[in-house]
Amino acid sequence: MLPARTQFTAQETRLTDWVHRWWLTIDVGPNTASHYRSLLKTHILPRWGALPLHLIAPSDVTLWLKSLQQRYARATTTSIGKLLALVMTAAVTERLIPDNPVRIPRQRGRERQGEHHLWATEHEVISLARRITHLADPNQGLLVITAAYTGMRWGELASLRRLAHNPQTATLSVLPDTGNLLEVDGRHGYGPPKTAASVRTVTLPPFLNVLLQQDLARHDRDHLFTSTTGKLLRRSTFSRRLWARATRGTTLLDGTAWPALKPGLTFHNLRHTHKTWLIEDNIPEVAQARRLGHTLKGIADVYAHVANSVDTRLLAALEARWQRSLTHHALAHTAATAPDTPR
C-alpha cells in the first residue's frame, strides 16, 4: 500500500507523503504501475520514505545506488535510480526542493554499449532455439525463431492467437486492443501494444510461415505460443528455466555439457538482432521502422510507394539467413560426429 495522503509544507514534506500525491498524477500502463509499486515498496520507501525531501542529499543517493549495484543486476539498479529521479523531478517542479538530488552512476561506456547492442547471428539463433526445444518443446523453440525473424516484442508474441496468423498472406497481426500480453502482480491480462505504430501486420519469410502452420497443426490451443502445459507464457519463468540455461550453458541430466552460447543476451535482444540483420541486408530505415512498430515522421507516404518491392527483398534476405543457418548447423553437426580420420 502507498502511504496515506497528508498536508504539505515545502520544508518538511517526507518522501513517503510526496510519493502519494505524485502517484495520483502519473498516467502509466498496468505493467509499469506494478513495476513502480514494487520498486517503491521494496527499495525506495524503506530507505528514503521517512526523510523530508530537502534532507535527501545527492552524495547519499549516489552512495546508495552504488551499494545496490553490488547486490542487484545493473538493469534493476538503473530502474530504481530512474524512478527515484522521476519522483524527485516532480518535487522540483512542485517547488518542494530546488534541485534533483539523484545522480545515476554512469557505467563504463564500453560496458553500456556492449550490453545494449548485444545481438545474435542466424547460426546462434538456431542453436538457441534447438537448445530451448530440447529443454521444453518445439513450440518454445519456435518462439525464439519467430522473435528473431520478425523483431516482435515478448508481449506481442505471447498474446498471439490462431487468427493472428494468416497462412495465405504469410502474416502475423498485432491487434490494437489485445496485442500485448501483460503480467500485472502475477496475473495475466491483455492491453494495447506499446505504441500506436506497434499495431501492425508483420510479413513472414516462407520458412517461418510453414513452421507456424506445422506447429499449429500439432495442437488445438488458442494461442500460438504457450508453456509446455498449454498455459499462457510467463516471461520470468521462461527466462529462468529456459533462456538462462540455453545462453549461459548447463549440464543436462544425461551428462551432456552445453558451453555458454551468447551469455548476456536477453530475449529482448532478439528484437535488436532483427534490426541488425535488416541493417546488414541494406533494408531502408523506414521499412525497418514499419516492421518493428516504430514511427518515422513525415516519410510514411514515401514508403507506401515502394513497400511491396522492399518487403519482397526483406523477406528474401531473411529466408536466405535461415537456409544458411540450416547448412551451417548441419555441417557443424557432421563435423562433431564424424569418426577420426585414420592415419
C-alpha positions in Angstrom: 0.0 0.0 0.0 1.2 3.5 -0.8 1.2 6.0 2.2 -1.9 7.9 3.2 -2.1 11.4 1.9 -1.1 14.2 4.2 -0.8 18.0 4.1 2.3 19.5 2.5 4.8 22.2 3.6 7.8 23.0 1.5 10.4 22.2 4.0 9.0 19.2 5.9 7.4 17.1 3.3 8.5 13.5 3.7 9.2 11.4 0.6 6.6 8.9 1.6 3.9 11.7 1.6 5.1 13.2 -1.6 5.0 9.8 -3.4 1.3 9.5 -2.6 0.5 12.8 -4.3 2.9 12.1 -7.2 1.2 8.8 -7.7 -2.1 10.4 -8.3 -0.7 12.5 -11.2 1.0 9.8 -13.3 -0.6 8.1 -16.3 1.2 4.7 -17.0 0.1 1.3 -18.1 -0.7 -1.5 -15.6 2.7 -3.2 -16.2 4.6 0.0 -15.5 2.4 0.8 -12.5 3.0 -2.7 -11.0 6.8 -2.3 -11.6 6.8 1.2 -9.9 4.9 -0.1 -6.9 7.4 -3.0 -6.5 10.4 -0.7 -6.6 8.9 1.8 -4.3 7.8 -0.8 -1.7 11.0 -2.9 -1.8 13.7 -0.3 -2.3 12.9 3.4 -2.3 10.4 3.9 0.6 12.2 1.7 3.1 15.4 3.8 2.6 14.1 7.3 2.0 10.4 7.4 2.9 10.8 8.8 6.4 13.2 11.6 5.3 12.0 15.2 4.4 12.7 15.8 0.8 15.2 18.6 1.4 17.4 16.3 3.5 17.9 13.8 0.7 21.5 14.6 -0.3 23.0 13.9 -3.7 26.0 12.2 -2.2 23.8 9.9 -0.1 21.7 8.9 -3.0 24.8 8.2 -5.2 26.4 6.0 -2.5 23.1 4.1 -2.0 22.8 3.4 -5.7 26.4 2.2 -5.9 25.8 -0.1 -2.9 22.8 -1.5 -4.8 25.0 -2.4 -7.7 26.8 -4.9 -5.5 23.6 -6.8 -4.8 21.4 -6.4 -7.9 21.6 -6.6 -11.7 22.6 -3.4 -13.4 19.1 -3.1 -15.0 17.4 -3.3 -11.6 19.7 -0.7 -10.1 19.1 1.6 -13.1 15.4 1.2 -12.8 15.4 2.1 -9.1 17.5 5.2 -9.8 15.4 6.4 -12.7 12.2 6.0 -10.7 13.6 8.0 -7.7 14.8 10.6 -10.2 11.3 10.8 -11.7 9.8 11.3 -8.3 12.3 14.0 -7.3 12.0 15.8 -10.6 8.3 16.2 -9.9 9.1 17.5 -6.5 11.3 20.1 -8.1 8.5 21.1 -10.5 6.3 21.5 -7.5 8.9 23.7 -5.9 9.2 21.5 -2.8 13.0 21.3 -3.4 15.3 23.4 -5.5 17.3 20.6 -7.3 17.0 16.9 -8.0 19.5 15.0 -5.8 19.6 11.9 -7.9 22.7 11.3 -10.0 22.6 7.9 -11.5 26.1 6.4 -11.5 27.4 6.0 -15.1 28.9 2.7 -16.2 31.9 2.4 -18.4 31.0 3.3 -22.0 32.2 0.0 -23.4 30.1 -2.0 -20.9 26.9 0.0 -21.5 27.3 -0.2 -25.3 28.1 -3.9 -25.3 25.1 -4.7 -23.1 22.7 -2.6 -25.1 23.9 -3.8 -28.5 24.1 -7.5 -28.0 22.7 -9.4 -30.9 23.0 -12.9 -32.4 23.9 -14.3 -35.7 21.4 -16.6 -37.5 23.7 -19.5 -36.5 23.4 -18.6 -32.8 19.7 -18.1 -33.1 19.1 -21.6 -34.5 21.4 -23.1 -31.8 19.5 -21.3 -29.0 16.2 -22.4 -30.5 17.3 -26.0 -30.6 18.6 -25.9 -27.0 15.2 -24.5 -25.8 13.4 -27.1 -27.9 15.4 -29.7 -26.0 14.7 -28.2 -22.6 11.0 -27.6 -23.3 9.3 -28.4 -26.6 9.3 -27.3 -30.3 6.7 -24.6 -29.7 9.0 -22.6 -27.4 11.9 -23.1 -29.7 9.8 -21.7 -32.5 9.1 -18.7 -30.2 12.8 -17.8 -30.3 12.9 -18.2 -34.1 9.8 -16.1 -34.6 11.2 -13.3 -32.3 14.5 -13.2 -34.2 12.9 -13.3 -37.7 10.1 -10.8 -37.0 11.5 -8.4 -34.4 8.3 -8.6 -32.4 8.3 -7.9 -28.7 7.7 -10.5 -26.0 4.2 -9.3 -25.1 3.2 -9.2 -28.7 4.3 -12.7 -29.3 2.8 -14.1 -26.1 -0.6 -12.5 -27.0 -0.8 -14.0 -30.5 -3.9 -16.2 -31.1 -4.5 -18.5 -34.0 -6.4 -15.9 -36.0 -3.4 -13.6 -35.8 -1.6 -15.9 -38.2 -2.8 -15.8 -41.8 -1.1 -18.6 -43.7 -2.4 -17.4 -47.1 -0.8 -13.9 -46.8 2.0 -15.2 -44.6 1.5 -12.6 -41.9 1.1 -12.1 -38.2 -1.2 -9.3 -36.9 -0.7 -7.3 -33.7 -4.2 -6.1 -32.6 -4.9 -2.7 -31.2 -6.7 -3.7 -28.0 -5.3 -7.1 -27.2 -2.0 -7.1 -28.9 0.1 -7.2 -25.7 0.0 -9.9 -23.1 0.5 -8.2 -19.7 1.6 -9.7 -16.4 0.5 -7.5 -13.5 1.0 -8.6 -9.9 1.3 -12.2 -11.1 -1.9 -12.1 -13.2 -2.3 -12.1 -17.0 -4.2 -9.5 -18.9 -4.4 -8.0 -22.3 -3.8 -4.5 -23.4 -2.8 -2.5 -26.4 0.8 -2.8 -27.7 3.5 -0.4 -26.7 2.7 2.4 -29.2 0.2 3.2 -31.9 2.7 2.2 -34.5 3.0 -1.2 -32.9 -0.4 -2.1 -34.2 0.8 -3.7 -37.5 0.9 -6.7 -39.8 4.2 -8.4 -39.9 5.1 -10.4 -43.0 6.8 -13.7 -42.7 9.6 -15.3 -44.7 8.3 -18.6 -46.3 10.1 -21.0 -44.0 8.6 -19.3 -40.9 5.1 -19.3 -42.3 5.4 -23.1 -42.9 6.9 -23.7 -39.4 4.0 -21.9 -37.8 1.4 -23.8 -39.9 3.1 -27.1 -38.9 3.2 -26.2 -35.2 -0.4 -25.1 -35.1 -1.4 -28.5 -36.7 0.2 -30.3 -33.8 -2.1 -28.8 -31.1 -5.5 -27.2 -30.7 -4.6 -24.4 -28.3 -5.9 -20.9 -28.9 -2.5 -19.2 -28.5 0.4 -19.6 -30.9 2.9 -19.8 -28.1 2.3 -21.3 -24.7 4.1 -23.1 -21.9 4.7 -26.8 -22.1 1.4 -27.4 -20.3 -0.5 -25.2 -22.6 -0.8 -22.2 -20.3 0.0 -18.6 -21.1 3.6 -17.7 -21.1 5.3 -16.1 -18.2 8.4 -14.1 -19.1 10.2 -14.7 -15.8 9.6 -18.4 -15.9 10.8 -18.7 -19.5 13.9 -16.6 -18.7 14.9 -18.6 -15.6 14.1 -22.1 -16.7 15.0 -22.0 -20.4 16.7 -18.8 -21.6 19.3 -18.6 -18.9 20.3 -22.3 -19.3 20.4 -22.0 -23.1 22.6 -18.9 -23.2 24.8 -19.4 -20.2 25.3 -23.1 -20.7 24.3 -26.0 -18.5 24.9 -29.7 -17.8 21.9 -31.9 -18.8 20.7 -34.9 -16.8 22.5 -37.3 -19.2 25.8 -35.6 -18.5 25.9 -33.6 -21.8 27.6 -30.3 -21.1 26.4 -27.2 -23.1 29.0 -24.5 -23.2 27.9 -20.9 -22.9 26.3 -19.6 -26.0 26.0 -15.8 -26.2 25.9 -15.1 -22.4 24.3 -11.8 -21.5 22.0 -12.0 -24.5 18.4 -11.3 -23.4 15.1 -12.2 -25.2 14.6 -8.6 -26.0 18.0 -8.6 -27.7 16.4 -10.8 -30.4 14.5 -7.6 -31.4 17.8 -5.8 -31.8 19.1 -8.9 -33.6 16.3 -8.5 -36.2 17.1 -4.8 -36.7 20.8 -5.6 -37.0 20.0 -8.1 -39.7 17.9 -5.6 -41.6 20.7 -3.1 -41.5 23.2 -5.7 -42.7 20.9 -6.5 -45.6 20.6 -2.8 -46.6 16.9 -2.6 -45.9 15.7 1.1 -45.8 15.3 2.6 -42.4 11.7 3.4 -43.0 11.0 -0.3 -43.8 12.8 -1.3 -40.6 10.6 1.1 -38.6 7.4 -0.2 -40.1 8.3 -3.8 -39.3 9.4 -3.1 -35.8 6.5 -0.8 -35.0 8.4 2.4 -34.8 7.4 5.8 -36.2 9.4 7.9 -38.6 7.7 11.2 -39.1 7.0 12.6 -42.5 8.0 9.7 -44.7 5.2 7.2 -44.4 3.8 8.2 -47.8 7.1 7.8 -49.4 7.4 4.2 -48.1 4.0 3.3 -49.3 5.1 3.6 -52.9 7.9 1.1 -52.5 6.6 -1.1 -49.7 6.0 -4.2 -51.8 9.3 -4.3 -53.5 11.2 -3.6 -50.3 9.2 -6.2 -48.4 10.0 -8.8 -51.1 13.7 -8.1 -50.8 13.5 -8.1 -47.0 11.8 -11.5 -46.8 14.2 -13.0 -49.3 17.1 -11.9 -47.2 15.6 -13.4 -44.1 14.9 -16.6 -45.9 18.5 -16.8 -47.1 19.7 -16.3 -43.5 17.5 -19.3 -42.4 18.9 -21.5 -45.1 22.4 -20.5 -44.3 21.8 -21.4 -40.6 20.5 -24.8 -41.5 23.5 -25.5 -43.7 25.9 -24.2 -41.0 24.2 -26.3 -38.3 24.2 -29.4 -40.4 27.9 -29.1 -41.3 28.8 -28.4 -37.6 26.9 -31.5 -36.5 28.6 -33.6 -39.2 32.0 -32.4 -38.1 31.2 -33.1 -34.5 30.0 -36.7 -35.1 32.5 -37.8 -37.8 34.9 -40.6 -36.8 38.6 -39.8 -36.6 40.4 -39.9 -39.9 42.6 -43.0 -40.0 46.3 -42.4 -40.3 
